[in-house]
Amino acid sequence: MIIDAGAKALSAKQLLAGRNLEMGYVCEYLEAKIFRLHEEHGWVNVSRCKNPPTLGQRIGIIPVNIALCMNFFI
């Protein structure tokens, strides 16, 4: 699925070059894996989710680096 949050919102720009690094955690779908981020959008693999999110559903994401995220949004 595509999310309306990317490297800026999730503070993960420094992680874009790495492999198998976490870019954030989807609270409602612990099996989901954020695997790619651009500046403003992200891609999430939900193939392991028993009941994947529906179109337009809001989800919560915990970023890996909260300091930069808080700086952008507060």
Contacts in CASP RR format, 6 or more apart in sequence:
PFRMAT RR
TARGET T0000
AUTHOR 0000-0000-0000
METHOD contacts of the structure
MODEL  1
MIIDAGAKALSAKQLLAGRNLEMGYVCEYLEAKIFRLHEEHGWVNVSRCK
NPPTLGQRIGIIPVNIALCMNFFI
1 43 0 8 1.000
1 44 0 8 1.000
1 46 0 8 1.000
1 52 0 8 1.000
1 53 0 8 1.000
2 41 0 8 1.000
2 42 0 8 1.000
2 43 0 8 1.000
2 44 0 8 1.000
3 34 0 8 1.000
3 41 0 8 1.000
3 42 0 8 1.000
3 43 0 8 1.000
3 44 0 8 1.000
3 59 0 8 1.000
3 61 0 8 1.000
4 40 0 8 1.000
4 41 0 8 1.000
5 40 0 8 1.000
5 41 0 8 1.000
5 42 0 8 1.000
5 61 0 8 1.000
6 12 0 8 1.000
6 37 0 8 1.000
6 38 0 8 1.000
6 39 0 8 1.000
6 40 0 8 1.000
6 41 0 8 1.000
6 42 0 8 1.000
7 13 0 8 1.000
7 16 0 8 1.000
7 37 0 8 1.000
7 38 0 8 1.000
7 39 0 8 1.000
8 39 0 8 1.000
8 40 0 8 1.000
8 72 0 8 1.000
9 40 0 8 1.000
9 63 0 8 1.000
9 69 0 8 1.000
9 72 0 8 1.000
9 73 0 8 1.000
10 23 0 8 1.000
10 24 0 8 1.000
10 34 0 8 1.000
10 37 0 8 1.000
10 61 0 8 1.000
10 63 0 8 1.000
10 64 0 8 1.000
10 69 0 8 1.000
11 63 0 8 1.000
11 64 0 8 1.000
11 65 0 8 1.000
11 66 0 8 1.000
11 67 0 8 1.000
11 68 0 8 1.000
11 69 0 8 1.000
11 72 0 8 1.000
12 23 0 8 1.000
12 24 0 8 1.000
12 37 0 8 1.000
12 63 0 8 1.000
12 64 0 8 1.000
12 65 0 8 1.000
13 37 0 8 1.000
14 65 0 8 1.000
15 21 0 8 1.000
15 22 0 8 1.000
15 23 0 8 1.000
15 37 0 8 1.000
15 64 0 8 1.000
16 37 0 8 1.000
22 34 0 8 1.000
22 64 0 8 1.000
23 34 0 8 1.000
23 35 0 8 1.000
23 37 0 8 1.000
23 64 0 8 1.000
24 34 0 8 1.000
24 61 0 8 1.000
24 62 0 8 1.000
24 63 0 8 1.000
24 64 0 8 1.000
25 61 0 8 1.000
25 62 0 8 1.000
26 32 0 8 1.000
26 34 0 8 1.000
26 44 0 8 1.000
26 59 0 8 1.000
26 60 0 8 1.000
26 61 0 8 1.000
27 59 0 8 1.000
27 60 0 8 1.000
27 61 0 8 1.000
27 62 0 8 1.000
28 53 0 8 1.000
28 59 0 8 1.000
28 60 0 8 1.000
29 46 0 8 1.000
29 49 0 8 1.000
29 52 0 8 1.000
29 53 0 8 1.000
29 59 0 8 1.000
31 46 0 8 1.000
31 48 0 8 1.000
31 49 0 8 1.000
31 50 0 8 1.000
32 44 0 8 1.000
32 45 0 8 1.000
32 46 0 8 1.000
32 48 0 8 1.000
32 49 0 8 1.000
32 52 0 8 1.000
33 44 0 8 1.000
33 45 0 8 1.000
33 48 0 8 1.000
34 42 0 8 1.000
34 43 0 8 1.000
34 44 0 8 1.000
34 61 0 8 1.000
35 43 0 8 1.000
35 44 0 8 1.000
35 45 0 8 1.000
36 42 0 8 1.000
36 43 0 8 1.000
37 43 0 8 1.000
46 52 0 8 1.000
46 53 0 8 1.000
53 59 0 8 1.000
63 69 0 8 1.000
END
